[in-house]
Amino acid sequence: MKVDCLVVGAGPAGSIIAKEMASYGYDVLVLEKRQEIGAPKRCAEGITKHGLEKLGIELHPLCISRKIKGLAKAMKLLKYIDEEKMPEGINVKGLIRELLGKRDRSTLAKFHWQSLYIGTMHFQDLYNYDIQRVMRCGIHYVTPDGRIIPFCAYNTGPTYREEVEKRFSIPLEEWRKKYGESGL
């Protein structure tokens, strides 16, 4: 078989170059080792709407499997993962990609089980309370009513801890009556 252009890999880059070459009249052949698209394919596994528009490609709505907001920003986090220092058998990048793709509870649980977050914070008291540090806080509490409170503010400053404990705490015996011994 003779072709003008052979493209190896039908990911976003390969597919786009194949389309472009074909639009100029070249005979193009695209080779892809997998029949299915997506994981565990080692490519972007998607392309932005903006990227397609820049190339003059309009997709039919049925071609879009899902719209993900903020994915590009989240994927930038992957550059901070040192794969050489990861424990054997743990693929944090793969877990993050899966989490961002599926966005379900079981995937989050799998990610949480196989990862460890180490964070540092500046412990504050009423003497050194700093609102700028609170704004940069990377560790948060989520309250039962859905509020997200920075750890730096939860224990000091406004009396969040006391208010949350007063509002949502119940005595252990009442918990056992309500949820039983296995309700923990």
DRENDRENSE-105449 format. One record per residue: residue number from 1; x, y, z of N, C-alpha, C in turn. Coordinates in steps of 0.1 Angstrom, whole numbers, always signed. Layout:
REM DRENDRENSE-105449
+-------+-------+-------+-------+-------+-------+-------+-------+-------+-------+
! vexdo !  n_c1 !  n_c2 !  n_c3 ! ca_c1 ! ca_c2 ! ca_c3 !  c_c1 !  c_c2 !  c_c3 !
+-------+-------+-------+-------+-------+-------+-------+-------+-------+-------+
!   NUM !     X !     Y !     Z !     X !     Y !     Z !     X !     Y !     Z !
...
+-------+-------+-------+-------+-------+-------+-------+-------+-------+-------+
REM end
This chain:
REM DRENDRENSE-105449
+-------+-------+-------+-------+-------+-------+-------+-------+-------+-------+
! vexdo !  n_c1 !  n_c2 !  n_c3 ! ca_c1 ! ca_c2 ! ca_c3 !  c_c1 !  c_c2 !  c_c3 !
+-------+-------+-------+-------+-------+-------+-------+-------+-------+-------+
!     1 !    +8 !   -12 !    +0 !    +0 !    +0 !    +0 !    +9 !   +12 !    +0 !
!     2 !    +6 !   +22 !    -8 !   +13 !   +34 !    -9 !    +4 !   +46 !    -5 !
!     3 !    +9 !   +54 !    +4 !    +2 !   +66 !    +8 !   +12 !   +78 !    +8 !
!     4 !    +6 !   +90 !    +7 !   +14 !  +102 !    +8 !   +18 !  +105 !   +23 !
!     5 !    +9 !  +102 !   +32 !   +12 !  +106 !   +46 !    +7 !   +95 !   +55 !
!     6 !   +16 !   +90 !   +63 !   +13 !   +80 !   +73 !   +13 !   +86 !   +87 !
!     7 !    +2 !   +85 !   +94 !    +1 !   +91 !  +107 !    -1 !   +80 !  +117 !
!     8 !    +9 !   +79 !  +127 !    +8 !   +69 !  +137 !    +2 !   +75 !  +150 !
!     9 !    -9 !   +70 !  +154 !   -16 !   +75 !  +166 !   -28 !   +83 !  +162 !
!    10 !   -40 !   +79 !  +166 !   -52 !   +87 !  +162 !   -57 !   +95 !  +174 !
!    11 !   -48 !  +100 !  +182 !   -52 !  +109 !  +193 !   -55 !  +123 !  +187 !
!    12 !   -57 !  +132 !  +195 !   -61 !  +146 !  +190 !   -51 !  +151 !  +180 !
!    13 !   -38 !  +150 !  +183 !   -28 !  +156 !  +174 !   -28 !  +148 !  +160 !
!    14 !   -27 !  +135 !  +161 !   -27 !  +126 !  +149 !   -39 !  +128 !  +141 !
!    15 !   -51 !  +129 !  +147 !   -63 !  +130 !  +139 !   -64 !  +144 !  +132 !
!    16 !   -59 !  +154 !  +139 !   -60 !  +168 !  +133 !   -50 !  +169 !  +122 !
!    17 !   -38 !  +163 !  +123 !   -28 !  +164 !  +112 !   -33 !  +156 !  +100 !
!    18 !   -40 !  +145 !  +103 !   -45 !  +136 !   +92 !   -56 !  +144 !   +85 !
!    19 !   -65 !  +151 !   +92 !   -75 !  +158 !   +86 !   -69 !  +170 !   +77 !
!    20 !   -59 !  +177 !   +83 !   -53 !  +188 !   +75 !   -47 !  +183 !   +63 !
!    21 !   -39 !  +172 !   +64 !   -32 !  +167 !   +52 !   -42 !  +162 !   +41 !
!    22 !   -53 !  +156 !   +46 !   -63 !  +151 !   +36 !   -70 !  +163 !   +30 !
!    23 !   -71 !  +174 !   +37 !   -78 !  +186 !   +31 !   -70 !  +192 !   +20 !
!    24 !   -56 !  +190 !   +20 !   -47 !  +194 !   +10 !   -46 !  +184 !    -2 !
!    25 !   -54 !  +174 !    -1 !   -54 !  +164 !   -12 !   -45 !  +152 !   -11 !
!    26 !   -38 !  +151 !    +1 !   -29 !  +140 !    +3 !   -36 !  +128 !    +6 !
!    27 !   -31 !  +116 !    +2 !   -37 !  +103 !    +5 !   -31 !   +99 !   +19 !
!    28 !   -40 !   +99 !   +29 !   -35 !   +97 !   +43 !   -40 !   +84 !   +49 !
!    29 !   -31 !   +78 !   +57 !   -35 !   +66 !   +64 !   -31 !   +68 !   +79 !
!    30 !   -41 !   +65 !   +87 !   -39 !   +67 !  +102 !   -39 !   +53 !  +108 !
!    31 !   -28 !   +51 !  +116 !   -27 !   +38 !  +123 !   -29 !   +40 !  +138 !
!    32 !   -37 !   +32 !  +144 !   -40 !   +33 !  +158 !   -40 !   +19 !  +164 !
!    33 !   -32 !   +17 !  +175 !   -31 !    +3 !  +180 !   -43 !    -1 !  +188 !
!    34 !   -51 !    +8 !  +193 !   -63 !    +4 !  +200 !   -76 !    +7 !  +192 !
!    35 !   -86 !    -2 !  +195 !   -99 !    +1 !  +188 !  -107 !   +11 !  +195 !
!    36 !  -106 !   +12 !  +208 !  -114 !   +21 !  +216 !  -106 !   +34 !  +219 !
!    37 !  -114 !   +44 !  +221 !  -108 !   +57 !  +225 !  -108 !   +59 !  +240 !
!    38 !  -100 !   +68 !  +245 !   -99 !   +71 !  +259 !   -89 !   +62 !  +266 !
!    39 !   -90 !   +62 !  +280 !   -81 !   +54 !  +288 !   -80 !   +40 !  +284 !
!    40 !   -68 !   +34 !  +284 !   -55 !   +40 !  +289 !   -47 !   +46 !  +278 !
!    41 !   -53 !   +53 !  +269 !   -45 !   +60 !  +258 !   -37 !   +71 !  +264 !
!    42 !   -24 !   +72 !  +259 !   -15 !   +81 !  +265 !   -15 !   +94 !  +256 !
!    43 !   -26 !  +101 !  +256 !   -26 !  +114 !  +249 !   -35 !  +123 !  +257 !
!    44 !   -39 !  +134 !  +251 !   -47 !  +143 !  +258 !   -61 !  +138 !  +261 !
!    45 !   -65 !  +128 !  +254 !   -78 !  +121 !  +255 !   -90 !  +131 !  +254 !
!    46 !   -87 !  +142 !  +247 !   -97 !  +151 !  +245 !   -91 !  +164 !  +239 !
!    47 !   -99 !  +172 !  +234 !   -94 !  +185 !  +229 !  -104 !  +196 !  +232 !
!    48 !  -100 !  +208 !  +234 !  -109 !  +218 !  +238 !  -117 !  +223 !  +226 !
!    49 !  -129 !  +228 !  +229 !  -137 !  +234 !  +219 !  -130 !  +246 !  +212 !
!    50 !  -123 !  +254 !  +221 !  -115 !  +265 !  +215 !  -105 !  +260 !  +205 !
!    51 !   -98 !  +249 !  +209 !   -88 !  +243 !  +200 !   -94 !  +239 !  +186 !
!    52 !  -105 !  +233 !  +187 !  -112 !  +229 !  +174 !  -116 !  +241 !  +166 !
!    53 !  -121 !  +251 !  +173 !  -126 !  +263 !  +166 !  -114 !  +270 !  +159 !
!    54 !  -102 !  +270 !  +165 !   -90 !  +276 !  +159 !   -86 !  +268 !  +146 !
!    55 !   -89 !  +255 !  +146 !   -86 !  +247 !  +134 !   -97 !  +247 !  +124 !
!    56 !  -108 !  +254 !  +127 !  -119 !  +255 !  +118 !  -127 !  +242 !  +117 !
!    57 !  -127 !  +235 !  +128 !  -135 !  +222 !  +129 !  -147 !  +225 !  +137 !
!    58 !  -159 !  +221 !  +131 !  -172 !  +222 !  +139 !  -176 !  +208 !  +141 !
!    59 !  -179 !  +205 !  +154 !  -183 !  +191 !  +158 !  -198 !  +191 !  +159 !
!    60 !  -204 !  +180 !  +155 !  -218 !  +177 !  +157 !  -220 !  +175 !  +172 !
!    61 !  -230 !  +180 !  +178 !  -232 !  +178 !  +193 !  -231 !  +164 !  +197 !
!    62 !  -235 !  +154 !  +189 !  -234 !  +140 !  +193 !  -219 !  +135 !  +194 !
!    63 !  -210 !  +143 !  +188 !  -196 !  +139 !  +189 !  -190 !  +142 !  +203 !
!    64 !  -196 !  +150 !  +210 !  -191 !  +155 !  +223 !  -196 !  +145 !  +234 !
!    65 !  -186 !  +138 !  +240 !  -191 !  +129 !  +251 !  -194 !  +136 !  +264 !
!    66 !  -186 !  +146 !  +267 !  -189 !  +154 !  +279 !  -181 !  +167 !  +279 !
!    67 !  -187 !  +176 !  +286 !  -180 !  +189 !  +287 !  -175 !  +190 !  +301 !
!    68 !  -162 !  +193 !  +302 !  -155 !  +194 !  +315 !  -150 !  +208 !  +317 !
!    69 !  -155 !  +214 !  +328 !  -150 !  +228 !  +331 !  -138 !  +227 !  +341 !
!    70 !  -128 !  +235 !  +338 !  -117 !  +236 !  +347 !  -107 !  +224 !  +346 !
!    71 !  -109 !  +215 !  +336 !  -100 !  +204 !  +335 !   -86 !  +208 !  +331 !
!    72 !   -85 !  +217 !  +323 !   -71 !  +222 !  +319 !   -63 !  +226 !  +331 !
!    73 !   -70 !  +234 !  +339 !   -63 !  +239 !  +351 !   -59 !  +228 !  +360 !
!    74 !   -68 !  +218 !  +362 !   -66 !  +207 !  +371 !   -55 !  +198 !  +365 !
!    75 !   -54 !  +196 !  +352 !   -44 !  +188 !  +346 !   -30 !  +194 !  +348 !
!    76 !   -29 !  +207 !  +350 !   -16 !  +213 !  +352 !   -10 !  +208 !  +365 !
!    77 !   -18 !  +204 !  +374 !   -12 !  +198 !  +387 !    -4 !  +186 !  +384 !
!    78 !    -6 !  +179 !  +374 !    +2 !  +167 !  +371 !   +17 !  +169 !  +370 !
!    79 !   +21 !  +181 !  +366 !   +35 !  +184 !  +364 !   +42 !  +184 !  +377 !
!    80 !   +35 !  +185 !  +388 !   +42 !  +185 !  +401 !   +43 !  +171 !  +407 !
!    81 !   +39 !  +161 !  +400 !   +40 !  +147 !  +406 !   +53 !  +141 !  +400 !
!    82 !   +62 !  +137 !  +409 !   +74 !  +131 !  +406 !   +72 !  +116 !  +405 !
!    83 !   +70 !  +110 !  +393 !   +67 !   +96 !  +392 !   +78 !   +87 !  +397 !
!    84 !   +91 !   +92 !  +396 !  +102 !   +84 !  +400 !  +102 !   +81 !  +415 !
!    85 !   +96 !   +90 !  +423 !   +96 !   +89 !  +437 !   +83 !   +82 !  +443 !
!    86 !   +74 !   +78 !  +434 !   +61 !   +72 !  +438 !   +64 !   +58 !  +442 !
!    87 !   +56 !   +53 !  +452 !   +57 !   +39 !  +455 !   +53 !   +30 !  +444 !
!    88 !   +59 !   +18 !  +443 !   +56 !    +8 !  +432 !   +42 !    +5 !  +432 !
!    89 !   +36 !    +4 !  +421 !   +22 !    +0 !  +420 !   +12 !   +12 !  +422 !
!    90 !   +16 !   +24 !  +425 !    +7 !   +35 !  +426 !    +9 !   +44 !  +414 !
!    91 !    -2 !   +48 !  +408 !    -2 !   +56 !  +396 !   -11 !   +69 !  +399 !
!    92 !    -5 !   +78 !  +406 !   -13 !   +90 !  +410 !   -18 !   +98 !  +398 !
!    93 !   -10 !   +99 !  +388 !   -14 !  +107 !  +376 !   -26 !  +100 !  +370 !
!    94 !   -26 !   +86 !  +369 !   -37 !   +79 !  +364 !   -49 !   +80 !  +372 !
!    95 !   -47 !   +80 !  +386 !   -59 !   +82 !  +395 !   -65 !   +96 !  +393 !
!    96 !   -57 !  +106 !  +392 !   -62 !  +120 !  +390 !   -69 !  +121 !  +377 !
!    97 !   -64 !  +115 !  +366 !   -71 !  +115 !  +353 !   -84 !  +108 !  +354 !
!    98 !   -84 !   +97 !  +361 !   -97 !   +89 !  +362 !  -107 !   +97 !  +370 !
!    99 !  -102 !  +103 !  +381 !  -111 !  +111 !  +390 !  -117 !  +123 !  +382 !
!   100 !  -109 !  +130 !  +375 !  -114 !  +141 !  +367 !  -123 !  +137 !  +356 !
!   101 !  -121 !  +125 !  +350 !  -129 !  +120 !  +340 !  -143 !  +114 !  +345 !
!   102 !  -142 !  +106 !  +355 !  -155 !   +99 !  +359 !  -163 !  +108 !  +369 !
!   103 !  -156 !  +115 !  +378 !  -162 !  +124 !  +387 !  -173 !  +117 !  +395 !
!   104 !  -170 !  +105 !  +401 !  -179 !   +99 !  +409 !  -173 !   +95 !  +422 !
!   105 !  -182 !   +91 !  +431 !  -178 !   +88 !  +445 !  -168 !   +77 !  +446 !
!   106 !  -170 !   +66 !  +439 !  -161 !   +54 !  +440 !  -147 !   +57 !  +435 !
!   107 !  -146 !   +66 !  +425 !  -133 !   +70 !  +420 !  -126 !   +79 !  +430 !
!   108 !  -134 !   +88 !  +436 !  -128 !   +96 !  +447 !  -123 !   +88 !  +458 !
!   109 !  -131 !   +78 !  +462 !  -126 !   +69 !  +473 !  -113 !   +62 !  +469 !
!   110 !  -113 !   +57 !  +457 !  -101 !   +50 !  +452 !   -89 !   +59 !  +453 !
!   111 !   -90 !   +72 !  +448 !   -80 !   +82 !  +448 !   -75 !   +85 !  +463 !
!   112 !   -85 !   +87 !  +471 !   -82 !   +90 !  +485 !   -75 !   +78 !  +492 !
!   113 !   -79 !   +66 !  +489 !   -73 !   +54 !  +496 !   -58 !   +53 !  +491 !
!   114 !   -55 !   +56 !  +479 !   -42 !   +54 !  +474 !   -33 !   +67 !  +474 !
!   115 !   -37 !   +77 !  +481 !   -29 !   +89 !  +481 !   -28 !   +94 !  +495 !
!   116 !   -18 !  +102 !  +497 !   -15 !  +109 !  +510 !   -13 !  +123 !  +508 !
!   117 !   -21 !  +132 !  +514 !   -18 !  +146 !  +513 !   -10 !  +151 !  +525 !
!   118 !    +1 !  +157 !  +522 !    +9 !  +163 !  +533 !    +8 !  +178 !  +531 !
!   119 !    +3 !  +185 !  +541 !    +2 !  +199 !  +540 !    +8 !  +206 !  +552 !
!   120 !   +12 !  +218 !  +551 !   +17 !  +225 !  +562 !    +8 !  +238 !  +564 !
!   121 !    +8 !  +242 !  +576 !    +0 !  +254 !  +578 !    +6 !  +263 !  +589 !
!   122 !    +2 !  +275 !  +590 !    +7 !  +284 !  +600 !    -4 !  +284 !  +611 !
!   123 !    -1 !  +278 !  +622 !   -11 !  +278 !  +633 !   -12 !  +292 !  +638 !
!   124 !   -25 !  +297 !  +639 !   -28 !  +310 !  +643 !   -35 !  +310 !  +656 !
!   125 !   -34 !  +321 !  +664 !   -42 !  +323 !  +675 !   -47 !  +337 !  +675 !
!   126 !   -54 !  +342 !  +685 !   -60 !  +355 !  +684 !   -49 !  +366 !  +684 !
!   127 !   -37 !  +363 !  +688 !   -26 !  +372 !  +688 !   -20 !  +374 !  +674 !
!   128 !   -18 !  +363 !  +666 !   -12 !  +364 !  +653 !   -22 !  +361 !  +641 !
!   129 !   -35 !  +362 !  +643 !   -44 !  +359 !  +633 !   -42 !  +368 !  +621 !
!   130 !   -41 !  +362 !  +609 !   -37 !  +369 !  +596 !   -47 !  +365 !  +585 !
!   131 !   -55 !  +374 !  +581 !   -65 !  +371 !  +571 !   -59 !  +367 !  +558 !
!   132 !   -47 !  +372 !  +554 !   -40 !  +368 !  +542 !   -37 !  +353 !  +542 !
!   133 !   -32 !  +349 !  +554 !   -29 !  +334 !  +555 !   -41 !  +326 !  +554 !
!   134 !   -52 !  +331 !  +559 !   -65 !  +323 !  +558 !   -69 !  +322 !  +544 !
!   135 !   -67 !  +333 !  +536 !   -71 !  +332 !  +522 !   -62 !  +323 !  +514 !
!   136 !   -50 !  +320 !  +518 !   -41 !  +310 !  +511 !   -42 !  +296 !  +517 !
!   137 !   -50 !  +294 !  +527 !   -50 !  +281 !  +534 !   -54 !  +270 !  +524 !
!   138 !   -46 !  +259 !  +525 !   -48 !  +248 !  +516 !   -56 !  +236 !  +523 !
!   139 !   -59 !  +237 !  +535 !   -66 !  +226 !  +542 !   -79 !  +232 !  +547 !
!   140 !   -90 !  +225 !  +545 !  -103 !  +230 !  +548 !  -112 !  +219 !  +555 !
!   141 !  -121 !  +224 !  +563 !  -132 !  +216 !  +569 !  -144 !  +218 !  +561 !
!   142 !  -152 !  +207 !  +559 !  -165 !  +209 !  +553 !  -175 !  +205 !  +563 !
!   143 !  -184 !  +214 !  +566 !  -194 !  +212 !  +577 !  -206 !  +205 !  +571 !
!   144 !  -214 !  +198 !  +580 !  -225 !  +191 !  +576 !  -235 !  +199 !  +567 !
!   145 !  -235 !  +212 !  +569 !  -245 !  +220 !  +561 !  -238 !  +225 !  +548 !
!   146 !  -226 !  +220 !  +544 !  -220 !  +222 !  +532 !  -211 !  +234 !  +531 !
!   147 !  -208 !  +241 !  +542 !  -199 !  +252 !  +542 !  -185 !  +247 !  +542 !
!   148 !  -176 !  +254 !  +535 !  -162 !  +251 !  +535 !  -154 !  +261 !  +542 !
!   149 !  -148 !  +257 !  +553 !  -141 !  +267 !  +562 !  -126 !  +264 !  +562 !
!   150 !  -118 !  +274 !  +559 !  -103 !  +271 !  +560 !   -99 !  +267 !  +574 !
!   151 !   -90 !  +257 !  +575 !   -86 !  +252 !  +588 !   -80 !  +264 !  +596 !
!   152 !   -73 !  +273 !  +589 !   -66 !  +284 !  +596 !   -77 !  +293 !  +603 !
!   153 !   -89 !  +293 !  +598 !  -100 !  +301 !  +605 !  -108 !  +293 !  +614 !
!   154 !  -109 !  +279 !  +612 !  -118 !  +271 !  +619 !  -115 !  +271 !  +634 !
!   155 !  -102 !  +270 !  +638 !   -98 !  +269 !  +652 !   -96 !  +282 !  +659 !
!   156 !   -94 !  +293 !  +651 !   -91 !  +306 !  +657 !   -99 !  +317 !  +650 !
!   157 !   -98 !  +329 !  +654 !  -105 !  +340 !  +647 !  -120 !  +339 !  +650 !
!   158 !  -128 !  +339 !  +640 !  -142 !  +337 !  +642 !  -144 !  +323 !  +649 !
!   159 !  -154 !  +322 !  +657 !  -156 !  +310 !  +665 !  -164 !  +299 !  +657 !
!   160 !  -158 !  +295 !  +646 !  -164 !  +284 !  +638 !  -166 !  +271 !  +645 !
!   161 !  -155 !  +267 !  +651 !  -155 !  +253 !  +658 !  -166 !  +252 !  +668 !
!   162 !  -167 !  +262 !  +677 !  -177 !  +262 !  +687 !  -191 !  +262 !  +681 !
!   163 !  -193 !  +270 !  +671 !  -206 !  +271 !  +664 !  -210 !  +258 !  +657 !
!   164 !  -201 !  +252 !  +650 !  -203 !  +239 !  +643 !  -206 !  +228 !  +653 !
!   165 !  -197 !  +227 !  +663 !  -199 !  +216 !  +673 !  -213 !  +218 !  +680 !
!   166 !  -216 !  +230 !  +684 !  -229 !  +232 !  +691 !  -241 !  +229 !  +682 !
!   167 !  -240 !  +232 !  +669 !  -251 !  +230 !  +660 !  -252 !  +215 !  +655 !
!   168 !  -241 !  +208 !  +654 !  -242 !  +195 !  +647 !  -238 !  +183 !  +656 !
!   169 !  -232 !  +185 !  +668 !  -228 !  +174 !  +677 !  -240 !  +169 !  +684 !
!   170 !  -240 !  +155 !  +686 !  -250 !  +149 !  +694 !  -243 !  +139 !  +703 !
!   171 !  -248 !  +137 !  +715 !  -242 !  +127 !  +724 !  -241 !  +113 !  +718 !
!   172 !  -231 !  +106 !  +722 !  -228 !   +93 !  +717 !  -240 !   +83 !  +718 !
!   173 !  -246 !   +83 !  +730 !  -258 !   +75 !  +732 !  -269 !   +78 !  +722 !
!   174 !  -272 !   +91 !  +720 !  -282 !   +95 !  +710 !  -278 !   +90 !  +696 !
!   175 !  -265 !   +91 !  +693 !  -261 !   +86 !  +680 !  -263 !   +71 !  +678 !
!   176 !  -260 !   +64 !  +689 !  -262 !   +49 !  +688 !  -277 !   +45 !  +687 !
!   177 !  -286 !   +53 !  +693 !  -300 !   +50 !  +692 !  -305 !   +53 !  +678 !
!   178 !  -299 !   +64 !  +672 !  -304 !   +68 !  +659 !  -298 !   +60 !  +648 !
!   179 !  -285 !   +56 !  +649 !  -278 !   +49 !  +638 !  -274 !   +35 !  +641 !
!   180 !  -275 !   +31 !  +654 !  -270 !   +18 !  +658 !  -255 !   +17 !  +659 !
!   181 !  -251 !    +6 !  +664 !  -236 !    +4 !  +667 !  -228 !    +4 !  +654 !
!   182 !  -234 !    +0 !  +643 !  -226 !    +0 !  +630 !  -227 !   +12 !  +622 !
!   183 !  -233 !   +23 !  +628 !  -235 !   +35 !  +621 !  -223 !   +44 !  +620 !
!   184 !  -212 !   +40 !  +625 !  -200 !   +48 !  +624 !  -193 !   +46 !  +611 !
+-------+-------+-------+-------+-------+-------+-------+-------+-------+-------+
REM end
